[in-house]
Amino acid sequence: MRSMTGYGRGQSAFGGKVITAEIKTVNHRFLDLSLRLPRTMSALEIPLRQRLSAVFARGAVTLTVTHDLGGVQAALVSANLPLAQEYFEAAQQVAHAVNLKAGIKLNTLLSLPEVLNLVPLEEEPEALQTAVNEAVDAACQAALDDREREGEQLKIVLAGHLEELRGSALALRDEAPNQPAHAYEKLVKRLSTLPDIMVEPQRLAQEVALFSDKSDITEEIARLLAHCDQMAQLLDNTGPIGREMDFLAQEMNREANTVCSKSATLPVTRLGLACKAQAEKLREQIQNVE
């Protein structure tokens, strides 16, 4: 079982440069990818998204790729001589028009727009992609290891909540056979408080049978225990199980609510509320399971 929270970092060397990939993941209902790449690597975005989708099933995943030039020349300086000549001649024309001494300083000329330009050195696309993939793969593996470590801790917490829920459900199973009798007593007591009402014995028997059937919680308890068994099996699963576990937690909560609504005694109500509380705790922790 893996958590959706993790961090990983990987590096690779390429043409004297050091490429660093960092991956941060947090919980999310689906897979949400966010990539931050240098402008020179923008063409790699789609392949990297496909690479991340093959590794992570759920979570908000942020990939940041940077490169350290380490003194390696990244661009050439190019002078636009025709444009510089145009600037110089335009300056002379302005000076002549206003009767000033013609001339323009070199540093002023070089600072004018597009006189000097940086031309990036072209890199081999295949070699660059190989180096970036190497760094990203290392970061992915580190993030997965981190998610698995946190997943083991999360598994212990979930197992504790599940054990408490199972204990409350087993206690409910012991109380279940007494539900119809308590329901009958409540109904008779309620009827005895109503004056001048004559109820036929046959009709009373039918109502008692119907009320007792509605108070039966054996099916809810059986389903609750079955959900506990299925949840315990999922805890040992290594694949993406968060959505299935979340569905089971919702079903557990539904069964606990039904038990509380059918309760005829205070102990059953208390045990039903305990089941509901543990199911809510399970669901809260499950939100971080991949």
C-alpha positions in Angstrom: 0.0 0.0 0.0 1.3 3.4 -0.9 0.5 6.9 0.3 0.0 9.7 -2.2 2.4 12.0 -0.3 6.1 11.8 -1.3 9.2 13.5 -2.6 11.9 12.4 -4.9 15.1 13.9 -6.5 17.2 12.6 -9.4 20.2 13.9 -11.4 22.0 13.2 -14.6 24.9 14.6 -16.6 24.6 15.9 -20.2 27.3 17.7 -22.2 29.0 19.0 -19.0 25.6 20.1 -17.6 23.8 18.7 -14.5 20.1 18.1 -15.0 18.1 17.9 -11.8 14.5 16.5 -11.5 12.4 17.0 -8.4 9.0 15.4 -7.9 6.5 16.3 -5.2 3.2 14.4 -4.7 0.2 15.1 -2.5 -3.2 13.6 -2.3 -5.8 14.2 -5.0 -8.9 12.3 -6.1 -7.4 11.7 -9.6 -4.0 12.0 -11.3 -3.2 15.7 -11.7 0.2 16.4 -13.4 2.0 19.7 -13.3 5.3 20.2 -15.1 7.8 23.1 -14.7 10.5 22.9 -17.4 13.1 25.2 -18.8 12.1 26.9 -22.1 14.7 24.8 -24.0 13.0 21.6 -22.8 9.4 22.5 -23.6 9.3 20.0 -26.4 9.7 17.2 -23.8 6.5 18.0 -21.9 4.2 15.5 -23.6 6.7 12.6 -23.4 7.3 13.4 -19.7 3.6 13.5 -19.0 3.3 10.0 -20.5 6.2 8.8 -18.4 4.7 10.1 -15.2 1.3 8.7 -16.0 2.9 5.2 -16.3 4.3 5.5 -12.8 1.7 7.3 -10.7 -2.0 6.3 -10.6 -3.4 9.0 -8.3 -2.3 12.2 -6.6 -1.2 15.7 -7.6 2.2 15.3 -9.0 4.5 18.2 -9.6 7.7 17.7 -11.7 10.4 20.5 -11.7 13.4 20.1 -14.1 16.4 22.5 -13.9 19.8 22.4 -15.4 23.1 23.7 -14.0 25.4 24.9 -16.8 28.5 24.6 -14.6 30.5 27.1 -16.7 29.5 25.5 -20.0 28.7 28.1 -22.7 24.9 28.0 -23.4 24.7 30.6 -26.1 26.6 32.7 -28.6 26.5 36.5 -28.8 25.5 37.8 -32.2 25.9 41.4 -33.4 23.3 42.8 -35.8 25.7 45.1 -37.7 23.2 46.4 -40.3 20.8 47.5 -37.5 23.7 49.1 -35.6 24.6 51.0 -38.8 21.0 52.2 -39.1 21.0 53.4 -35.5 24.3 55.3 -36.1 23.1 57.0 -39.3 19.8 57.9 -37.6 21.7 59.5 -34.7 23.7 61.6 -37.2 20.6 62.8 -39.0 19.0 63.9 -35.7 22.2 65.7 -34.6 22.4 67.5 -38.0 18.8 68.6 -37.8 19.2 70.2 -34.4 22.7 71.6 -35.0 24.5 69.3 -32.5 27.8 67.6 -32.8 27.2 64.2 -34.4 28.2 61.1 -32.6 27.0 58.2 -30.5 28.9 56.4 -27.8 29.7 52.7 -28.3 28.1 51.6 -25.0 24.9 53.5 -25.9 24.8 51.8 -29.3 25.3 48.4 -27.9 22.5 48.9 -25.4 19.9 49.7 -28.1 17.3 47.0 -28.8 18.4 43.9 -30.8 21.9 45.2 -31.6 23.3 42.3 -29.5 21.4 39.0 -29.4 22.0 35.7 -27.7 21.8 32.7 -30.0 21.2 29.4 -28.0 23.6 26.6 -28.9 21.6 23.8 -30.4 21.5 20.5 -28.5 20.9 17.0 -29.8 17.2 16.3 -29.0 17.6 12.6 -28.4 20.6 13.0 -26.1 18.8 15.7 -24.1 15.7 13.6 -23.8 17.7 10.6 -22.6 19.5 12.6 -19.9 16.2 14.2 -18.7 14.5 10.8 -18.7 17.3 9.4 -16.6 16.9 12.2 -14.0 13.1 11.9 -14.0 13.2 8.1 -13.6 15.5 8.5 -10.6 13.2 11.1 -9.0 10.1 8.9 -9.7 11.8 5.9 -8.0 12.7 8.0 -5.0 9.2 9.4 -4.7 7.7 5.9 -4.9 10.0 4.7 -2.2 8.9 7.7 -0.1 5.2 7.0 -0.7 5.7 3.3 0.2 7.4 4.2 3.5 4.6 6.5 4.4 2.1 3.9 3.2 3.4 1.4 5.7 2.8 3.9 8.5 -0.6 4.6 7.2 -1.4 0.9 7.0 -0.7 0.6 10.8 -3.2 3.5 11.5 -5.8 2.0 9.3 -5.5 -1.5 10.7 -6.0 0.0 14.2 -9.2 1.7 13.2 -10.4 -1.4 11.4 -9.8 -3.6 14.4 -11.8 -1.3 16.6 -14.6 -1.2 14.1 -14.6 -5.0 13.9 -14.8 -5.2 17.7 -17.8 -3.0 17.8 -19.5 -4.9 15.0 -18.9 -8.3 16.8 -20.4 -6.8 20.0 -23.4 -5.7 17.9 -23.8 -9.2 16.7 -24.1 -10.4 20.3 -26.7 -7.8 20.9 -28.7 -8.5 17.7 -30.8 -11.4 19.0 -32.2 -9.3 21.8 -33.4 -6.6 19.4 -36.9 -8.1 18.5 -37.7 -8.7 22.2 -36.8 -5.2 23.2 -38.8 -3.8 20.2 -41.8 -5.8 21.4 -41.5 -4.5 24.9 -41.2 -0.9 23.6 -44.3 -1.3 21.5 -46.4 -2.9 24.3 -45.3 -0.2 26.7 -46.2 2.5 24.2 -49.7 1.0 23.6 -50.3 0.8 27.3 -49.9 4.5 27.6 -52.7 5.1 25.1 -56.1 5.2 27.0 -59.4 3.8 25.6 -57.8 2.1 22.6 -58.8 -1.4 21.9 -56.5 -3.5 19.7 -57.4 -6.9 18.4 -54.9 -9.6 19.4 -54.4 -10.7 15.8 -53.7 -7.2 14.6 -51.3 -6.6 17.6 -49.5 -9.8 16.7 -49.1 -8.6 13.1 -47.8 -5.2 14.1 -45.4 -6.7 16.6 -44.1 -9.1 13.9 -43.6 -6.2 11.5 -42.0 -4.0 14.1 -39.7 -6.8 15.1 -38.7 -7.4 11.5 -37.9 -3.8 11.0 -35.7 -3.9 14.2 -33.7 -6.8 13.0 -30.0 -5.7 12.4 -28.4 -9.1 11.6 -28.1 -8.3 7.9 -26.5 -5.0 8.5 -24.0 -6.5 10.9 -23.2 -9.3 8.5 -22.5 -6.8 5.7 -20.5 -4.6 8.1 -18.2 -7.6 9.0 -17.9 -8.6 5.3 -16.7 -5.0 4.5 -14.2 -5.3 7.4 -12.8 -8.5 5.8 -12.6 -7.0 2.4 -10.9 -3.9 3.8 -8.3 -6.1 5.6 -7.5 -7.8 2.3 -7.0 -4.5 0.6 -4.5 -3.4 3.3 -2.1 -6.0 2.0 -2.6 -5.0 -1.7 0.3 -3.3 -3.4 -1.7 -1.7 -6.3 -3.8 1.5 -6.3 -6.6 0.7 -3.8 -7.6 4.1 -2.5 -10.9 4.5 -4.4 -12.1 1.0 -3.5 -11.2 1.5 0.2 -13.1 4.9 0.1 -16.2 3.1 -1.3 -16.0 0.5 1.4 -15.7 3.1 4.2 -18.8 4.8 2.8 -20.7 1.5 2.9 -19.5 0.9 6.5 -20.8 4.2 7.5 -24.1 3.5 5.7 -24.6 0.2 7.6 -23.7 1.9 10.9 -26.3 4.6 10.3 -29.0 1.9 9.5 -28.1 0.1 12.8 -28.6 3.3 14.7 -31.9 4.0 13.1 -33.2 0.5 13.9 -31.8 0.5 17.5 -34.2 -0.5 20.3 -31.7 -0.3 23.1 -29.1 2.1 24.3 -26.2 -0.4 24.0 -27.0 -1.0 20.4 -27.1 2.7 19.7 -23.8 3.2 21.4 -22.2 0.4 19.5 -23.7 1.7 16.2 -22.3 5.2 16.9 -18.9 3.6 17.7 -18.9 1.8 14.3 -19.9 5.1 12.6 -17.0 7.0 14.3 -14.4 4.4 13.3 -15.7 4.3 9.7 -15.3 8.1 9.5 -11.8 7.8 10.9 -11.0 5.2 8.3 -12.4 7.3 5.5 -10.4 10.3 6.6 -7.1 8.4 6.5 -8.0 6.7 3.2 -8.0 10.0 1.4 -4.2 9.8 1.3 -4.1 6.2 0.0 -3.1 5.8 -3.7 
